[in-house]
Amino acid sequence: MNRELESIFFLPIWIGTWIEERIGQGVKGVISYVVIYFIVTSFLSIITNGIEVWFINQMFSFFNTYLLLGMLYVFFNYWKRSE
């Protein structure tokens, strides 16, 4: 099951590994990951603000949800196993 989830959440795991190498897994790592998540989702929201195409809005909504679920997977599963 973990191998399947790791292949699905490749991008969030890659971001988590990058943060882990530079900052660590502790509180500073979690705060850094959350800040990066909010910056990326805010940027995507600003880009798609004037677009009224439902498909594009739905696609970015799914991508934001993917990043959020991946971030939670990295916090509660991926980083816990590597400790």
N, CA and C of each residue as an Amber inpcrd file, in Angstrom:
protein
   249
   0.8230000  -1.2000000   0.0000000   0.0000000   0.0000000   0.0000000
   0.8620000   1.2570000   0.0000000   1.9370000   1.2710000   0.7680000
   2.7750000   2.4580000   0.8250000   3.4480000   2.7500000  -0.5050000
   3.8530000   1.7090000  -1.2170000   4.4990000   1.9060000  -2.5070000
   3.5190000   2.5450000  -3.4920000   2.2510000   2.1420000  -3.4510000
   1.2390000   2.7330000  -4.3200000   0.9940000   4.1900000  -3.9550000
   0.8970000   4.4710000  -2.6560000   0.6930000   5.8590000  -2.2340000
   1.8950000   6.7280000  -2.5740000   3.0950000   6.1750000  -2.4430000
   4.2780000   6.9530000  -2.7740000   4.3520000   7.2550000  -4.2720000
   3.8410000   6.3640000  -5.0980000   3.8300000   6.6630000  -6.5300000
   2.7530000   7.6880000  -6.8610000   1.6630000   7.7030000  -6.1040000
   0.6170000   8.7050000  -6.3400000   1.0690000  10.0750000  -5.8540000
   1.6340000  10.1360000  -4.6580000   2.0380000  11.4100000  -4.0580000
   3.5070000  11.7180000  -4.3330000   3.9370000  11.5260000  -5.5620000
   5.3450000  11.7480000  -5.9080000   5.7610000  13.1910000  -5.6630000
   4.9890000  14.1520000  -6.1520000   5.3670000  15.5610000  -6.0220000
   5.4160000  16.0250000  -4.5670000   4.3970000  15.7500000  -3.7300000
   4.5170000  16.1540000  -2.3200000   5.6680000  15.4670000  -1.5850000
   5.9520000  14.2040000  -1.9180000   7.0790000  13.5220000  -1.2830000
   8.3900000  14.1550000  -1.7180000   8.4880000  14.5450000  -2.9680000
   9.6860000  15.2110000  -3.4690000   9.8880000  16.5440000  -2.7470000
   8.8130000  17.2920000  -2.5750000   8.9030000  18.5630000  -1.8430000
   9.2900000  18.2950000  -0.3850000   8.6820000  17.2720000   0.2280000
   9.0080000  16.9300000   1.6090000  10.4480000  16.4910000   1.7770000
  10.9750000  15.7500000   0.8110000  12.3760000  15.3280000   0.8760000
  13.3050000  16.5260000   0.7330000  12.9450000  17.4500000  -0.1380000
  13.7440000  18.6670000  -0.3210000  13.7710000  19.4880000   0.9710000
  12.6140000  19.6240000   1.6170000  12.5460000  20.3710000   2.8810000
  13.3100000  19.6260000   3.9740000  13.1910000  18.3040000   4.0000000
  13.8740000  17.5020000   5.0160000  15.3860000  17.6430000   4.9150000
  15.9240000  17.6930000   3.7020000  17.3710000  17.8300000   3.5250000
  17.8710000  19.2000000   3.9490000  17.0890000  20.2370000   3.7250000
  17.5540000  21.5940000   4.0010000  17.1930000  22.1020000   5.3920000
  16.0190000  21.7290000   5.9030000  15.5390000  22.2930000   7.1630000
  15.3820000  21.2300000   8.2360000  14.8520000  20.0710000   7.8810000
  14.6290000  18.9990000   8.8450000  13.1650000  18.6170000   8.9130000
  12.8880000  17.6180000   9.7600000  11.5340000  17.1110000   9.8750000
  10.7530000  17.7290000  11.0210000  11.3930000  18.4650000  11.8520000
  10.7510000  18.9820000  13.0550000   9.7220000  20.0540000  12.7670000
   9.5180000  20.8840000  13.7630000   8.5190000  21.9450000  13.6740000
   8.8650000  22.9170000  12.5480000  10.1430000  23.2230000  12.3890000
  10.5340000  24.1420000  11.3100000  10.2460000  23.5460000   9.9410000
  10.4130000  22.2420000   9.7800000  10.1090000  21.5820000   8.5210000
   8.6210000  21.6060000   8.2100000   7.8010000  21.3470000   9.2300000
   6.3470000  21.3640000   9.0480000   5.8770000  22.7660000   8.7060000
   6.3700000  23.7590000   9.4220000   5.9810000  25.1430000   9.1430000
   6.4240000  25.5500000   7.7480000   7.6150000  25.1670000   7.3400000
   8.0970000  25.4870000   5.9960000   7.2270000  24.8460000   4.9260000
   6.8380000  23.5920000   5.1350000   5.9950000  22.8900000   4.1630000
   4.6270000  23.5710000   4.0580000   4.0500000  23.9460000   5.1960000
   2.7420000  24.6130000   5.1920000   2.8300000  25.9670000   4.5030000
   3.8960000  26.7140000   4.7460000   4.0670000  28.0110000   4.0930000
   4.2130000  27.8400000   2.5820000   4.9970000  26.8560000   2.1500000
   5.1410000  26.5930000   0.7100000   3.7940000  26.2030000   0.1130000
   3.0180000  25.3840000   0.8310000   1.6880000  24.9910000   0.3450000
   0.8010000  26.2150000   0.1580000   0.7710000  27.1130000   1.1560000
  -0.0760000  28.2970000   1.0410000   0.3920000  29.2390000  -0.0600000
   1.6850000  29.3510000  -0.2700000   2.1990000  30.1940000  -1.3500000
   1.7840000  29.6360000  -2.7050000   1.9480000  28.3240000  -2.8880000
   1.5970000  27.7070000  -4.1770000   0.1020000  27.7970000  -4.4360000
  -0.7260000  27.4850000  -3.4340000  -2.1690000  27.5350000  -3.6570000
  -2.6610000  28.9690000  -3.8470000  -2.0560000  29.9250000  -3.1590000
  -2.4230000  31.3280000  -3.3690000  -2.0440000  31.7840000  -4.7680000
  -0.8710000  31.3820000  -5.2280000  -0.4340000  31.7250000  -6.5780000
  -1.3790000  31.1380000  -7.6200000  -1.7690000  29.8790000  -7.4470000
  -2.7110000  29.2590000  -8.3840000  -4.0710000  29.9360000  -8.3360000
  -4.4980000  30.3540000  -7.1650000  -5.7730000  31.0610000  -7.0420000
  -5.7250000  32.4100000  -7.7350000  -4.6120000  33.1170000  -7.6210000
  -4.4660000  34.4110000  -8.2890000  -4.4490000  34.2410000  -9.8010000
  -3.7540000  33.2050000 -10.2690000  -3.6820000  32.9630000 -11.7150000
  -5.0630000  32.6560000 -12.2960000  -5.8460000  31.8540000 -11.5910000
  -7.1400000  31.4170000 -12.1250000  -8.2910000  32.2950000 -11.6780000
  -8.0310000  33.4520000 -11.1070000  -9.0840000  34.3020000 -10.5760000
 -10.0420000  34.7860000 -11.6690000  -9.5410000  35.2150000 -12.7920000
 -10.3920000  35.7700000 -13.8330000 -10.8990000  34.7570000 -14.8400000
 -10.5060000  33.5140000 -14.7020000 -10.9010000  32.4910000 -15.6570000
 -12.2430000  31.9070000 -15.2310000 -13.2010000  31.9370000 -16.1420000
 -14.5390000  31.4480000 -15.8250000 -14.8260000  30.0910000 -16.4670000
 -13.8090000  29.3460000 -16.8430000 -13.9870000  28.0260000 -17.4300000
 -14.0420000  27.0190000 -16.2820000 -15.1490000  26.2960000 -16.1630000
 -15.3430000  25.4090000 -15.0260000 -14.3110000  24.2960000 -14.9870000
 -13.8870000  23.8160000 -16.1410000 -12.9360000  22.7060000 -16.1830000
 -11.5840000  23.1170000 -15.6030000 -11.1220000  24.3060000 -15.9500000
  -9.8250000  24.7710000 -15.4370000  -9.9140000  25.0310000 -13.9410000
 -10.9980000  25.6370000 -13.4830000 -11.1670000  25.8590000 -12.0430000
 -11.2250000  24.5410000 -11.2770000 -11.9220000  23.5660000 -11.8390000
 -12.0130000  22.2610000 -11.1960000 -10.6560000  21.5500000 -11.1750000
  -9.8980000  21.7000000 -12.2540000  -8.5860000  21.0760000 -12.3370000
  -7.6470000  21.6450000 -11.2640000  -7.6350000  22.9630000 -11.0980000
  -6.7850000  23.5600000 -10.0730000  -7.2830000  23.2420000  -8.6710000
  -8.5840000  23.0930000  -8.5100000  -9.1270000  22.6840000  -7.2180000
  -8.6630000  21.2710000  -6.8710000  -8.6970000  20.3640000  -7.8420000
  -8.2010000  19.0090000  -7.6060000  -6.7050000  19.0080000  -7.3170000
  -5.9480000  19.8550000  -8.0000000  -4.5050000  19.9230000  -7.7620000
  -4.2070000  20.4400000  -6.3560000  -4.9620000  21.4420000  -5.8980000
  -4.7770000  21.9530000  -4.5340000  -5.1030000  20.8790000  -3.5010000
  -6.1610000  20.1090000  -3.7530000  -6.5170000  19.0180000  -2.8560000
  -5.4420000  17.9350000  -2.8620000  -4.8920000  17.6480000  -4.0360000
  -3.7990000  16.6820000  -4.1610000  -2.5950000  17.1270000  -3.3310000
  -2.2470000  18.4020000  -3.4200000  -1.1120000  18.9030000  -2.6360000
  -1.3900000  18.8320000  -1.1340000  -2.6240000  19.1350000  -0.7350000
  -2.9700000  19.0750000   0.6800000  -2.9130000  17.6410000   1.2020000
  -3.5160000  16.7020000   0.4790000  -3.4720000  15.3080000   0.9150000
  -2.0510000  14.7690000   0.9080000  -1.2630000  15.1690000  -0.0730000
   0.1330000  14.7460000  -0.1220000   0.9360000  15.3050000   1.0360000
   0.6630000  16.5510000   1.4010000   1.3520000  17.1600000   2.5320000
   1.0160000  16.4030000   3.8170000  -0.2380000  16.0580000   3.9990000
  -0.6300000  15.2920000   5.1830000  -0.0050000  13.9050000   5.1730000
   0.0930000  13.2760000   3.9920000   0.7490000  11.9740000   3.8870000
   2.2150000  12.0700000   4.2890000   2.8820000  13.1290000   3.8430000
   4.2980000  13.3080000   4.1950000   4.4450000  13.5080000   5.6970000
   3.5790000  14.3250000   6.3040000   3.6820000  14.5800000   7.7460000
   3.4470000  13.3160000   8.5690000   2.3440000  12.6290000   8.2930000
   1.8900000  11.5670000   9.1900000   2.3840000  10.1780000   8.8210000
   2.9200000  10.0040000   7.6290000   3.3500000   8.6710000   7.2510000
   4.8070000   8.6430000   6.8020000   5.1680000   9.4610000   5.8480000
   6.4930000   9.3920000   5.2350000   7.5860000   9.8220000   6.2210000
   7.3920000  10.9570000   6.8890000   8.4070000  11.4250000   7.8360000
   8.4330000  10.5600000   9.0880000   7.3170000   9.9820000   9.5020000
   7.2960000   9.1260000  10.6930000   8.0770000   7.8490000  10.4680000
   8.0120000   7.3080000   9.2290000   8.7570000   6.0800000   8.9340000
  10.2550000   6.3270000   8.8470000  10.6730000   7.5240000   8.4460000
  12.1000000   7.7710000   8.2440000  12.8000000   8.2350000   9.5280000
  12.0610000   8.4110000  10.6030000  12.6920000   8.8250000  11.8670000
  13.4710000   7.6850000  12.4880000
